Amino acid sequence: VAERRVKAEAGCFHGAAGLQNMGNAFRWNRKGIEMLVNLINIAYCAMKLLPYQDEAFSKYRKESVQDFRFALSERIRQEVFFATFVKKSENIIKSSALMRTLKYLVRQKEHYL
């Protein structure tokens, strides 16, 4: 039963994405390509407008979208790293030195943007 459900869900995804099954390969149809191009354009516009909508990103107003995307992805990576690190350190070690170091790094991170 679960296998049939997974196949049905995968089929719905591929149909919505505009993919046609061609045996072991998939081929994009015209609607799927249009949807992908529209999604790319929306993402580009969002990246272009974000520095004007949020003052935290205002220094990127004159930067290229690629540079801003790189900086934003670096920030996201840092956030994920810190969140994972803090979660693991709370579960494994309760060291005051480690906590002081973490607090220092968090303060430094706040000044990054």
Phi and psi in radians as a Rosetta constraint file:
Dihedral C 1 N 2 CA 2 C 2 CIRCULARHARMONIC -1.118 0.35
Dihedral N 2 CA 2 C 2 N 3 CIRCULARHARMONIC -0.644 0.35
Dihedral C 2 N 3 CA 3 C 3 CIRCULARHARMONIC -1.118 0.35
Dihedral N 3 CA 3 C 3 N 4 CIRCULARHARMONIC -0.716 0.35
Dihedral C 3 N 4 CA 4 C 4 CIRCULARHARMONIC -1.148 0.35
Dihedral N 4 CA 4 C 4 N 5 CIRCULARHARMONIC -0.658 0.35
Dihedral C 4 N 5 CA 5 C 5 CIRCULARHARMONIC -1.143 0.35
Dihedral N 5 CA 5 C 5 N 6 CIRCULARHARMONIC -0.736 0.35
Dihedral C 5 N 6 CA 6 C 6 CIRCULARHARMONIC -1.082 0.35
Dihedral N 6 CA 6 C 6 N 7 CIRCULARHARMONIC -0.757 0.35
Dihedral C 6 N 7 CA 7 C 7 CIRCULARHARMONIC -1.102 0.35
Dihedral N 7 CA 7 C 7 N 8 CIRCULARHARMONIC -0.708 0.35
Dihedral C 7 N 8 CA 8 C 8 CIRCULARHARMONIC -1.144 0.35
Dihedral N 8 CA 8 C 8 N 9 CIRCULARHARMONIC -0.750 0.35
Dihedral C 8 N 9 CA 9 C 9 CIRCULARHARMONIC -1.135 0.35
Dihedral N 9 CA 9 C 9 N 10 CIRCULARHARMONIC -0.724 0.35
Dihedral C 9 N 10 CA 10 C 10 CIRCULARHARMONIC -1.108 0.35
Dihedral N 10 CA 10 C 10 N 11 CIRCULARHARMONIC -0.690 0.35
Dihedral C 10 N 11 CA 11 C 11 CIRCULARHARMONIC -1.119 0.35
Dihedral N 11 CA 11 C 11 N 12 CIRCULARHARMONIC -0.686 0.35
Dihedral C 11 N 12 CA 12 C 12 CIRCULARHARMONIC -1.128 0.35
Dihedral N 12 CA 12 C 12 N 13 CIRCULARHARMONIC -0.722 0.35
Dihedral C 12 N 13 CA 13 C 13 CIRCULARHARMONIC -1.090 0.35
Dihedral N 13 CA 13 C 13 N 14 CIRCULARHARMONIC -0.857 0.35
Dihedral C 13 N 14 CA 14 C 14 CIRCULARHARMONIC -1.124 0.35
Dihedral N 14 CA 14 C 14 N 15 CIRCULARHARMONIC -0.637 0.35
Dihedral C 14 N 15 CA 15 C 15 CIRCULARHARMONIC -1.144 0.35
Dihedral N 15 CA 15 C 15 N 16 CIRCULARHARMONIC -0.746 0.35
Dihedral C 15 N 16 CA 16 C 16 CIRCULARHARMONIC -1.185 0.35
Dihedral N 16 CA 16 C 16 N 17 CIRCULARHARMONIC -0.563 0.35
Dihedral C 16 N 17 CA 17 C 17 CIRCULARHARMONIC -1.420 0.35
Dihedral N 17 CA 17 C 17 N 18 CIRCULARHARMONIC -0.106 0.35
Dihedral C 17 N 18 CA 18 C 18 CIRCULARHARMONIC 1.456 0.35
Dihedral N 18 CA 18 C 18 N 19 CIRCULARHARMONIC 0.393 0.35
Dihedral C 18 N 19 CA 19 C 19 CIRCULARHARMONIC -1.661 0.35
Dihedral N 19 CA 19 C 19 N 20 CIRCULARHARMONIC 2.411 0.35
Dihedral C 19 N 20 CA 20 C 20 CIRCULARHARMONIC -1.952 0.35
Dihedral N 20 CA 20 C 20 N 21 CIRCULARHARMONIC 2.351 0.35
Dihedral C 20 N 21 CA 21 C 21 CIRCULARHARMONIC -1.361 0.35
Dihedral N 21 CA 21 C 21 N 22 CIRCULARHARMONIC 2.197 0.35
Dihedral C 21 N 22 CA 22 C 22 CIRCULARHARMONIC -2.157 0.35
Dihedral N 22 CA 22 C 22 N 23 CIRCULARHARMONIC 1.102 0.35
Dihedral C 22 N 23 CA 23 C 23 CIRCULARHARMONIC 1.372 0.35
Dihedral N 23 CA 23 C 23 N 24 CIRCULARHARMONIC -2.006 0.35
Dihedral C 23 N 24 CA 24 C 24 CIRCULARHARMONIC -1.595 0.35
Dihedral N 24 CA 24 C 24 N 25 CIRCULARHARMONIC -0.063 0.35
Dihedral C 24 N 25 CA 25 C 25 CIRCULARHARMONIC -2.102 0.35
Dihedral N 25 CA 25 C 25 N 26 CIRCULARHARMONIC 2.854 0.35
Dihedral C 25 N 26 CA 26 C 26 CIRCULARHARMONIC -2.080 0.35
Dihedral N 26 CA 26 C 26 N 27 CIRCULARHARMONIC 2.612 0.35
Dihedral C 26 N 27 CA 27 C 27 CIRCULARHARMONIC -2.249 0.35
Dihedral N 27 CA 27 C 27 N 28 CIRCULARHARMONIC 2.347 0.35
Dihedral C 27 N 28 CA 28 C 28 CIRCULARHARMONIC -1.297 0.35
Dihedral N 28 CA 28 C 28 N 29 CIRCULARHARMONIC 2.431 0.35
Dihedral C 28 N 29 CA 29 C 29 CIRCULARHARMONIC -1.704 0.35
Dihedral N 29 CA 29 C 29 N 30 CIRCULARHARMONIC 3.079 0.35
Dihedral C 29 N 30 CA 30 C 30 CIRCULARHARMONIC -1.068 0.35
Dihedral N 30 CA 30 C 30 N 31 CIRCULARHARMONIC -0.754 0.35
Dihedral C 30 N 31 CA 31 C 31 CIRCULARHARMONIC -1.108 0.35
Dihedral N 31 CA 31 C 31 N 32 CIRCULARHARMONIC -0.693 0.35
Dihedral C 31 N 32 CA 32 C 32 CIRCULARHARMONIC -1.105 0.35
Dihedral N 32 CA 32 C 32 N 33 CIRCULARHARMONIC -0.714 0.35
Dihedral C 32 N 33 CA 33 C 33 CIRCULARHARMONIC -1.141 0.35
Dihedral N 33 CA 33 C 33 N 34 CIRCULARHARMONIC -0.741 0.35
Dihedral C 33 N 34 CA 34 C 34 CIRCULARHARMONIC -1.081 0.35
Dihedral N 34 CA 34 C 34 N 35 CIRCULARHARMONIC -0.723 0.35
Dihedral C 34 N 35 CA 35 C 35 CIRCULARHARMONIC -1.103 0.35
Dihedral N 35 CA 35 C 35 N 36 CIRCULARHARMONIC -0.724 0.35
Dihedral C 35 N 36 CA 36 C 36 CIRCULARHARMONIC -1.149 0.35
Dihedral N 36 CA 36 C 36 N 37 CIRCULARHARMONIC -0.765 0.35
Dihedral C 36 N 37 CA 37 C 37 CIRCULARHARMONIC -1.103 0.35
Dihedral N 37 CA 37 C 37 N 38 CIRCULARHARMONIC -0.726 0.35
Dihedral C 37 N 38 CA 38 C 38 CIRCULARHARMONIC -1.102 0.35
Dihedral N 38 CA 38 C 38 N 39 CIRCULARHARMONIC -0.714 0.35
Dihedral C 38 N 39 CA 39 C 39 CIRCULARHARMONIC -1.115 0.35
Dihedral N 39 CA 39 C 39 N 40 CIRCULARHARMONIC -0.736 0.35
Dihedral C 39 N 40 CA 40 C 40 CIRCULARHARMONIC -1.100 0.35
Dihedral N 40 CA 40 C 40 N 41 CIRCULARHARMONIC -0.740 0.35
Dihedral C 40 N 41 CA 41 C 41 CIRCULARHARMONIC -1.134 0.35
Dihedral N 41 CA 41 C 41 N 42 CIRCULARHARMONIC -0.696 0.35
Dihedral C 41 N 42 CA 42 C 42 CIRCULARHARMONIC -1.128 0.35
Dihedral N 42 CA 42 C 42 N 43 CIRCULARHARMONIC -0.751 0.35
Dihedral C 42 N 43 CA 43 C 43 CIRCULARHARMONIC -1.103 0.35
Dihedral N 43 CA 43 C 43 N 44 CIRCULARHARMONIC -0.718 0.35
Dihedral C 43 N 44 CA 44 C 44 CIRCULARHARMONIC -1.094 0.35
Dihedral N 44 CA 44 C 44 N 45 CIRCULARHARMONIC -0.812 0.35
Dihedral C 44 N 45 CA 45 C 45 CIRCULARHARMONIC -1.101 0.35
Dihedral N 45 CA 45 C 45 N 46 CIRCULARHARMONIC -0.703 0.35
Dihedral C 45 N 46 CA 46 C 46 CIRCULARHARMONIC -1.092 0.35
Dihedral N 46 CA 46 C 46 N 47 CIRCULARHARMONIC -0.730 0.35
Dihedral C 46 N 47 CA 47 C 47 CIRCULARHARMONIC -1.171 0.35
Dihedral N 47 CA 47 C 47 N 48 CIRCULARHARMONIC -0.563 0.35
Dihedral C 47 N 48 CA 48 C 48 CIRCULARHARMONIC -1.291 0.35
Dihedral N 48 CA 48 C 48 N 49 CIRCULARHARMONIC -0.607 0.35
Dihedral C 48 N 49 CA 49 C 49 CIRCULARHARMONIC -1.506 0.35
Dihedral N 49 CA 49 C 49 N 50 CIRCULARHARMONIC -0.475 0.35
Dihedral C 49 N 50 CA 50 C 50 CIRCULARHARMONIC -0.959 0.35
Dihedral N 50 CA 50 C 50 N 51 CIRCULARHARMONIC -0.745 0.35
Dihedral C 50 N 51 CA 51 C 51 CIRCULARHARMONIC -1.089 0.35
Dihedral N 51 CA 51 C 51 N 52 CIRCULARHARMONIC -0.376 0.35
Dihedral C 51 N 52 CA 52 C 52 CIRCULARHARMONIC -1.571 0.35
Dihedral N 52 CA 52 C 52 N 53 CIRCULARHARMONIC -0.346 0.35
Dihedral C 52 N 53 CA 53 C 53 CIRCULARHARMONIC -1.573 0.35
Dihedral N 53 CA 53 C 53 N 54 CIRCULARHARMONIC -0.501 0.35
Dihedral C 53 N 54 CA 54 C 54 CIRCULARHARMONIC -2.221 0.35
Dihedral N 54 CA 54 C 54 N 55 CIRCULARHARMONIC 2.079 0.35
Dihedral C 54 N 55 CA 55 C 55 CIRCULARHARMONIC -1.076 0.35
Dihedral N 55 CA 55 C 55 N 56 CIRCULARHARMONIC -0.426 0.35
Dihedral C 55 N 56 CA 56 C 56 CIRCULARHARMONIC -1.077 0.35
Dihedral N 56 CA 56 C 56 N 57 CIRCULARHARMONIC -0.422 0.35
Dihedral C 56 N 57 CA 57 C 57 CIRCULARHARMONIC -1.882 0.35
Dihedral N 57 CA 57 C 57 N 58 CIRCULARHARMONIC 0.231 0.35
Dihedral C 57 N 58 CA 58 C 58 CIRCULARHARMONIC -1.088 0.35
Dihedral N 58 CA 58 C 58 N 59 CIRCULARHARMONIC -0.470 0.35
Dihedral C 58 N 59 CA 59 C 59 CIRCULARHARMONIC -1.215 0.35
Dihedral N 59 CA 59 C 59 N 60 CIRCULARHARMONIC -0.167 0.35
Dihedral C 59 N 60 CA 60 C 60 CIRCULARHARMONIC -1.687 0.35
Dihedral N 60 CA 60 C 60 N 61 CIRCULARHARMONIC 0.152 0.35
Dihedral C 60 N 61 CA 61 C 61 CIRCULARHARMONIC -1.075 0.35
Dihedral N 61 CA 61 C 61 N 62 CIRCULARHARMONIC -0.615 0.35
Dihedral C 61 N 62 CA 62 C 62 CIRCULARHARMONIC -1.708 0.35
Dihedral N 62 CA 62 C 62 N 63 CIRCULARHARMONIC 0.001 0.35
Dihedral C 62 N 63 CA 63 C 63 CIRCULARHARMONIC -1.461 0.35
Dihedral N 63 CA 63 C 63 N 64 CIRCULARHARMONIC 2.783 0.35
Dihedral C 63 N 64 CA 64 C 64 CIRCULARHARMONIC -1.264 0.35
Dihedral N 64 CA 64 C 64 N 65 CIRCULARHARMONIC 2.776 0.35
Dihedral C 64 N 65 CA 65 C 65 CIRCULARHARMONIC -1.048 0.35
Dihedral N 65 CA 65 C 65 N 66 CIRCULARHARMONIC -0.651 0.35
Dihedral C 65 N 66 CA 66 C 66 CIRCULARHARMONIC -1.121 0.35
Dihedral N 66 CA 66 C 66 N 67 CIRCULARHARMONIC -0.743 0.35
Dihedral C 66 N 67 CA 67 C 67 CIRCULARHARMONIC -1.145 0.35
Dihedral N 67 CA 67 C 67 N 68 CIRCULARHARMONIC -0.725 0.35
Dihedral C 67 N 68 CA 68 C 68 CIRCULARHARMONIC -1.143 0.35
Dihedral N 68 CA 68 C 68 N 69 CIRCULARHARMONIC -0.740 0.35
Dihedral C 68 N 69 CA 69 C 69 CIRCULARHARMONIC -1.076 0.35
Dihedral N 69 CA 69 C 69 N 70 CIRCULARHARMONIC -0.714 0.35
Dihedral C 69 N 70 CA 70 C 70 CIRCULARHARMONIC -1.101 0.35
Dihedral N 70 CA 70 C 70 N 71 CIRCULARHARMONIC -0.822 0.35
Dihedral C 70 N 71 CA 71 C 71 CIRCULARHARMONIC -1.091 0.35
Dihedral N 71 CA 71 C 71 N 72 CIRCULARHARMONIC -0.720 0.35
Dihedral C 71 N 72 CA 72 C 72 CIRCULARHARMONIC -1.149 0.35
Dihedral N 72 CA 72 C 72 N 73 CIRCULARHARMONIC -0.720 0.35
Dihedral C 72 N 73 CA 73 C 73 CIRCULARHARMONIC -1.180 0.35
Dihedral N 73 CA 73 C 73 N 74 CIRCULARHARMONIC -0.606 0.35
Dihedral C 73 N 74 CA 74 C 74 CIRCULARHARMONIC -1.107 0.35
Dihedral N 74 CA 74 C 74 N 75 CIRCULARHARMONIC -0.736 0.35
Dihedral C 74 N 75 CA 75 C 75 CIRCULARHARMONIC -1.094 0.35
Dihedral N 75 CA 75 C 75 N 76 CIRCULARHARMONIC -0.743 0.35
Dihedral C 75 N 76 CA 76 C 76 CIRCULARHARMONIC -1.109 0.35
Dihedral N 76 CA 76 C 76 N 77 CIRCULARHARMONIC -0.755 0.35
Dihedral C 76 N 77 CA 77 C 77 CIRCULARHARMONIC -1.035 0.35
Dihedral N 77 CA 77 C 77 N 78 CIRCULARHARMONIC -0.738 0.35
Dihedral C 77 N 78 CA 78 C 78 CIRCULARHARMONIC -1.076 0.35
Dihedral N 78 CA 78 C 78 N 79 CIRCULARHARMONIC -0.790 0.35
Dihedral C 78 N 79 CA 79 C 79 CIRCULARHARMONIC -1.058 0.35
Dihedral N 79 CA 79 C 79 N 80 CIRCULARHARMONIC -0.772 0.35
Dihedral C 79 N 80 CA 80 C 80 CIRCULARHARMONIC -1.122 0.35
Dihedral N 80 CA 80 C 80 N 81 CIRCULARHARMONIC -0.756 0.35
Dihedral C 80 N 81 CA 81 C 81 CIRCULARHARMONIC -1.044 0.35
Dihedral N 81 CA 81 C 81 N 82 CIRCULARHARMONIC -0.886 0.35
Dihedral C 81 N 82 CA 82 C 82 CIRCULARHARMONIC -1.084 0.35
Dihedral N 82 CA 82 C 82 N 83 CIRCULARHARMONIC -0.755 0.35
Dihedral C 82 N 83 CA 83 C 83 CIRCULARHARMONIC -1.084 0.35
Dihedral N 83 CA 83 C 83 N 84 CIRCULARHARMONIC -0.773 0.35
Dihedral C 83 N 84 CA 84 C 84 CIRCULARHARMONIC -1.171 0.35
Dihedral N 84 CA 84 C 84 N 85 CIRCULARHARMONIC -0.753 0.35
Dihedral C 84 N 85 CA 85 C 85 CIRCULARHARMONIC -1.097 0.35
Dihedral N 85 CA 85 C 85 N 86 CIRCULARHARMONIC -0.806 0.35
Dihedral C 85 N 86 CA 86 C 86 CIRCULARHARMONIC -1.099 0.35
Dihedral N 86 CA 86 C 86 N 87 CIRCULARHARMONIC -0.770 0.35
Dihedral C 86 N 87 CA 87 C 87 CIRCULARHARMONIC -1.056 0.35
Dihedral N 87 CA 87 C 87 N 88 CIRCULARHARMONIC -0.806 0.35
Dihedral C 87 N 88 CA 88 C 88 CIRCULARHARMONIC -1.201 0.35
Dihedral N 88 CA 88 C 88 N 89 CIRCULARHARMONIC -0.678 0.35
Dihedral C 88 N 89 CA 89 C 89 CIRCULARHARMONIC -1.201 0.35
Dihedral N 89 CA 89 C 89 N 90 CIRCULARHARMONIC -0.599 0.35
Dihedral C 89 N 90 CA 90 C 90 CIRCULARHARMONIC -1.168 0.35
Dihedral N 90 CA 90 C 90 N 91 CIRCULARHARMONIC -0.586 0.35
Dihedral C 90 N 91 CA 91 C 91 CIRCULARHARMONIC -1.393 0.35
Dihedral N 91 CA 91 C 91 N 92 CIRCULARHARMONIC -0.470 0.35
Dihedral C 91 N 92 CA 92 C 92 CIRCULARHARMONIC -1.818 0.35
Dihedral N 92 CA 92 C 92 N 93 CIRCULARHARMONIC -0.891 0.35
Dihedral C 92 N 93 CA 93 C 93 CIRCULARHARMONIC -2.245 0.35
Dihedral N 93 CA 93 C 93 N 94 CIRCULARHARMONIC 2.383 0.35
Dihedral C 93 N 94 CA 94 C 94 CIRCULARHARMONIC -2.016 0.35
Dihedral N 94 CA 94 C 94 N 95 CIRCULARHARMONIC 1.082 0.35
Dihedral C 94 N 95 CA 95 C 95 CIRCULARHARMONIC -1.668 0.35
Dihedral N 95 CA 95 C 95 N 96 CIRCULARHARMONIC 2.345 0.35
Dihedral C 95 N 96 CA 96 C 96 CIRCULARHARMONIC -1.191 0.35
Dihedral N 96 CA 96 C 96 N 97 CIRCULARHARMONIC -0.604 0.35
Dihedral C 96 N 97 CA 97 C 97 CIRCULARHARMONIC -1.129 0.35
Dihedral N 97 CA 97 C 97 N 98 CIRCULARHARMONIC -0.727 0.35
Dihedral C 97 N 98 CA 98 C 98 CIRCULARHARMONIC -1.119 0.35
Dihedral N 98 CA 98 C 98 N 99 CIRCULARHARMONIC -0.744 0.35
Dihedral C 98 N 99 CA 99 C 99 CIRCULARHARMONIC -1.141 0.35
Dihedral N 99 CA 99 C 99 N 100 CIRCULARHARMONIC -0.691 0.35
Dihedral C 99 N 100 CA 100 C 100 CIRCULARHARMONIC -1.095 0.35
Dihedral N 100 CA 100 C 100 N 101 CIRCULARHARMONIC -0.735 0.35
Dihedral C 100 N 101 CA 101 C 101 CIRCULARHARMONIC -1.098 0.35
Dihedral N 101 CA 101 C 101 N 102 CIRCULARHARMONIC -0.772 0.35
Dihedral C 101 N 102 CA 102 C 102 CIRCULARHARMONIC -1.059 0.35
Dihedral N 102 CA 102 C 102 N 103 CIRCULARHARMONIC -0.771 0.35
Dihedral C 102 N 103 CA 103 C 103 CIRCULARHARMONIC -1.061 0.35
Dihedral N 103 CA 103 C 103 N 104 CIRCULARHARMONIC -0.719 0.35
Dihedral C 103 N 104 CA 104 C 104 CIRCULARHARMONIC -1.077 0.35
Dihedral N 104 CA 104 C 104 N 105 CIRCULARHARMONIC -0.807 0.35
Dihedral C 104 N 105 CA 105 C 105 CIRCULARHARMONIC -1.115 0.35
Dihedral N 105 CA 105 C 105 N 106 CIRCULARHARMONIC -0.673 0.35
Dihedral C 105 N 106 CA 106 C 106 CIRCULARHARMONIC -1.116 0.35
Dihedral N 106 CA 106 C 106 N 107 CIRCULARHARMONIC -0.756 0.35
Dihedral C 106 N 107 CA 107 C 107 CIRCULARHARMONIC -1.074 0.35
Dihedral N 107 CA 107 C 107 N 108 CIRCULARHARMONIC -0.712 0.35
Dihedral C 107 N 108 CA 108 C 108 CIRCULARHARMONIC -1.134 0.35
Dihedral N 108 CA 108 C 108 N 109 CIRCULARHARMONIC -0.698 0.35
Dihedral C 108 N 109 CA 109 C 109 CIRCULARHARMONIC -1.124 0.35
Dihedral N 109 CA 109 C 109 N 110 CIRCULARHARMONIC -0.627 0.35
Dihedral C 109 N 110 CA 110 C 110 CIRCULARHARMONIC -1.085 0.35
Dihedral N 110 CA 110 C 110 N 111 CIRCULARHARMONIC -0.497 0.35
Dihedral C 110 N 111 CA 111 C 111 CIRCULARHARMONIC -1.543 0.35
Dihedral N 111 CA 111 C 111 N 112 CIRCULARHARMONIC -0.009 0.35
Dihedral C 111 N 112 CA 112 C 112 CIRCULARHARMONIC -1.145 0.35
Dihedral N 112 CA 112 C 112 N 113 CIRCULARHARMONIC -0.784 0.35
